Amino acid sequence: MSNLEEYIKQNLEAFDDQELPEGHLERFEAKLAGLEERPAQQPGQRHAKVWWWTAIAGVAAAVAAVAIFINQPTSSQKDWFADIPEDQASICQAYYDQMAVMYSDILMTDMDGSKEAQLMTIAEETIPMIDQLPEEMGEEERALILKEYYSDLLEGIEKIGRIK
């Protein structure tokens, strides 16, 4: 690229061989005169524009803050497996036990049966998650995945239980 720049610099006169279009100078001077004839802004106009843009920016910031606040995960998320050993079988058994208790509690209060289908979509597993994890994965990583997955399912069941 430096060779091209060098060539252009050395042959600048060869590139500057075209004349401006006829009447260009007159059109340029007319536009310049038109700019000089424009009335100056009133003293309050600039202040009003600044205030307007400041208000728009403030509203946009408020909307962004609300969106961030609403989508923020709650810090008081329940630890469903706090006292459970790190082995996979214990995690699965704890999930099934907690799910069974919550499932039956919800069904007892579900007089019209509207929540049962929702519960079934969350609780039923055609293939248990423990069987879907690859054998090559380490025990700790498998336990972490199981805890996260089953915690999400229990959160969903709990949310269904809170529906009035």
N, C-alpha and C positions, 0 to 999 in steps of 0.2 A: 504494500500500500504506500510506503514511503517513496517508492520509485515513481508512482503515479503523481503524488503531490509534488515531488521534485520536478517532474516533467511539466506540470501545469504552471508552476512558479517560473520556470525558465522560458516558457512559451506563452506568457500571459497576453502579449499583444495579439497573438494569433487567435485567441479565444474572444477577443474584444473587437470583433469586426462588424457588428451589427449596430445600426442606428436605432434610436428610439422611434416609436411609431409617430406619424404625423399628428400634431396637435397635443402630444403628451404633456408638454410643459404648460400649455394653457389650461388643460383639464386639471392638472395638479395644483396650479395656482388658484383655480376656481374652488376646488375642494378646500384648500387651505384658507381661503377667504371666508368660505361658509362656516368653517370651524370658529373663526374669529368673531363672526357675527352672532353666534349662538348666545342667547342670554345666559348670564351667570346663574348658578343655582341660588335659590333663596337660602338664607342662613339656616332655617329650620329643616329644609329638605334633606340635607345630608344627615342630620341628627335623626330624622324620622326613618331613613333607610337603615342606618346603623341599628336603631332600636328594633326595627322590624326583623332584621336578620338575626339579632341577638335573641329575640323571642322565638323565632323558628328553631334556632340551635338549642335553646333551652327545652322546648317541647320535644325535640328529637332525643335529647339526652334523657329526659324523663321517661319517654317511651322505651328507650333502650334499657334503662335501669329497671323498669317494671318487668320487661321481658326476661332479663337476666335473673331477677329475684324469683319470678314464677318458675323458671326452669331449673333453679338451683336445687340439688338434692338435699334432703333434710339431713342434718347432722345427727339427729336422734334416731337413726335407723336401727332397728332392733337387731341384736346379734343372736340369731336363732341357734347357733351352735357353740355358744360360749363355753359350756361345760362338757362338751363332747370330745372324746379323744380324736386324734388326727387320722385314725385309720378309716378307710373308705366304708367298710361295713357298718361301723358305728354311726357315721354321718348319714348313710342311707336309712338306717333303722330309726335314727332320731327324726329324720324328715318324715318317714311314714307314720311314726307315732304322733307327731305334732299335727300332721295333715289330717289324720283320722279324727283326732279330737276336734279340730277346727271345723272339719267337714260335717261331723255329726251335730255340733253346736249350731252351725248355720242352718242345716236342714231342719232342726227342731223349731227354729223361729221362722222358717220360710213356709208360711201357710199356703200361699198360692203356687208354690213350686217354681217360681220365676228364676231363682238363683241356681237351681240344680244343674241346668245345662251349662251355665258358666263355670260352675265348680268342676264339672266333669272334663271340660276342655283343658283346664289347668292341671287337675290331679291325675288324669289317666296318662299312663306312659305305655306305649306299645312296646318300646324297647327301653328299659331303664338306662339312665344316663351312665351309670357305672359300666354298663356293657358296651357303651359307645366310645369310651375313651381308649386311645391306643395303648397297647401293652408297653410300648417303648417309653412312654411318659413316666417320669419319676413319681414316687408315692406322694410326695409333698405337693407336687403340681396337680396331680389327680384329686387329692383331698381339697385343695383350694378351689378347683373348678367345680367340684361337687357342692361345696359350701355356697359358692356364689350362685350356682344354678338353682339349687333347692331353696336358698334364701329368697331369690326372686319369685319363685313359685309360691312360697309361703306368704310373701308380701301381697301377691295377687289374691290369694285366698282371703287374707285378712281384709283387703280392700272390698272384696265382695261381701264379706260379713258386715262391713260398715254401711252398706247401701241400705237405705230405708225403704 
